């Protein structure tokens, strides 16, 4: 199986982690600023930070579960496709190759 799909999903997860880290860092700065200005107490700031951390972790866990589900679906579909191709006749394989070549040519023309 081509690992490019898995690599793409991994990159997506890493992007999500990066976005969550930036969000958490920015949120921390905002809370710290509110504490410094006296708009919230230190204790309220700590509570807000804990809640933000829980929310980020929950979002990350949900995203990770979703990615794992998609990877499983893709792998299942790839296995099914591989099985179908292995059962094709020589003539069917030749037709498939022609179709793939035409599709590649069409993509090249669009670029």
C-alpha positions as CSV (number, residue, x, y, z in Angstrom):
1,X,0.0,0.0,0.0
2,X,1.2,3.5,-0.8
3,X,2.2,5.3,2.4
4,X,1.6,8.8,1.0
5,X,-2.0,8.8,2.4
6,X,-0.7,7.8,5.9
7,X,1.9,10.5,5.7
8,X,-0.7,13.1,4.7
9,X,-2.8,12.1,7.7
10,X,0.2,12.3,10.0
11,X,0.9,15.8,8.7
12,X,-2.7,16.8,9.3
13,X,-2.4,15.6,12.9
14,X,0.8,17.5,13.4
15,X,-0.7,20.6,12.0
16,X,-3.6,20.2,14.5
17,X,-1.1,19.7,17.3
18,X,0.7,22.9,16.3
19,X,-2.5,24.9,16.1
20,X,-3.5,23.6,19.5
21,X,-0.1,24.5,21.0
22,X,-0.3,28.0,19.5
23,X,-3.8,28.4,20.8
24,X,-2.9,27.2,24.3
25,X,0.1,29.5,24.4
26,X,-1.9,32.5,23.2
27,X,-4.6,31.7,25.7
28,X,-2.0,31.5,28.5
29,X,-0.7,35.0,27.5
30,X,-4.2,36.4,27.6
31,X,-5.0,35.0,31.0
32,X,-1.6,36.2,32.4
33,X,-2.4,39.7,31.0
34,X,-5.8,39.7,32.6
35,X,-4.3,38.7,36.0
36,X,-1.6,41.5,35.6
37,X,-4.3,44.0,35.0
38,X,-6.3,42.8,38.0
39,X,-9.4,41.8,35.9
40,X,-9.2,38.3,37.3
41,X,-7.5,36.8,40.3
42,X,-4.5,34.5,40.2
43,X,-6.8,31.7,41.3
44,X,-9.3,32.4,38.5
45,X,-6.4,32.5,36.1
46,X,-5.2,29.1,37.2
47,X,-8.7,27.7,36.8
48,X,-9.0,29.2,33.3
49,X,-5.7,27.7,32.3
50,X,-6.7,24.3,33.6
51,X,-10.0,24.5,31.7
52,X,-8.2,25.5,28.5
53,X,-5.7,22.6,28.9
54,X,-8.6,20.2,29.3
55,X,-10.4,21.6,26.3
56,X,-7.3,21.4,24.1
57,X,-6.6,17.8,25.2
58,X,-10.2,16.9,24.5
59,X,-10.1,18.4,21.1
60,X,-6.8,16.7,20.3
61,X,-8.1,13.3,21.5
62,X,-11.2,13.7,19.4
63,X,-9.1,14.7,16.3
64,X,-6.7,11.7,16.9
65,X,-9.7,9.3,17.1
66,X,-11.1,10.7,13.9
67,X,-7.8,10.4,12.1
68,X,-7.4,6.8,13.3
69,X,-10.9,6.0,12.0
70,X,-10.1,7.5,8.6
71,X,-6.8,5.6,8.4
72,X,-8.7,2.3,9.1
73,X,-11.3,3.1,6.5
74,X,-8.6,4.0,3.9
75,X,-6.7,0.8,4.6
76,X,-9.8,-1.3,4.3
77,X,-10.7,0.3,1.0
78,X,-7.1,-0.1,-0.3
79,X,-7.1,-3.8,0.7
80,X,-10.5,-4.2,-1.1
81,X,-9.1,-2.4,-4.2
82,X,-5.9,-4.5,-4.2
83,X,-8.0,-7.7,-4.0
84,X,-10.2,-6.6,-6.9
85,X,-7.1,-5.7,-9.0
86,X,-5.5,-9.0,-8.3
87,X,-8.6,-10.8,-9.5
88,X,-8.7,-8.9,-12.8
89,X,-8.1,-10.6,-16.2
90,X,-5.3,-9.4,-18.4
91,X,-7.8,-7.6,-20.6
92,X,-9.3,-5.8,-17.7
93,X,-5.9,-4.8,-16.4
94,X,-5.0,-3.4,-19.9
95,X,-8.2,-1.3,-19.9
96,X,-7.5,-0.1,-16.4
97,X,-4.0,0.9,-17.5
98,X,-5.4,2.9,-20.4
99,X,-7.9,4.6,-18.2
100,X,-5.2,5.6,-15.7
101,X,-3.0,6.9,-18.6
102,X,-5.8,9.0,-19.9
103,X,-6.6,10.4,-16.5
104,X,-2.9,11.3,-16.0
105,X,-2.8,13.0,-19.3
106,X,-5.9,15.0,-18.4
107,X,-4.3,16.1,-15.2
108,X,-1.1,17.2,-16.9
109,X,-3.2,19.3,-19.3
110,X,-4.9,21.0,-16.5
111,X,-1.6,22.1,-14.9
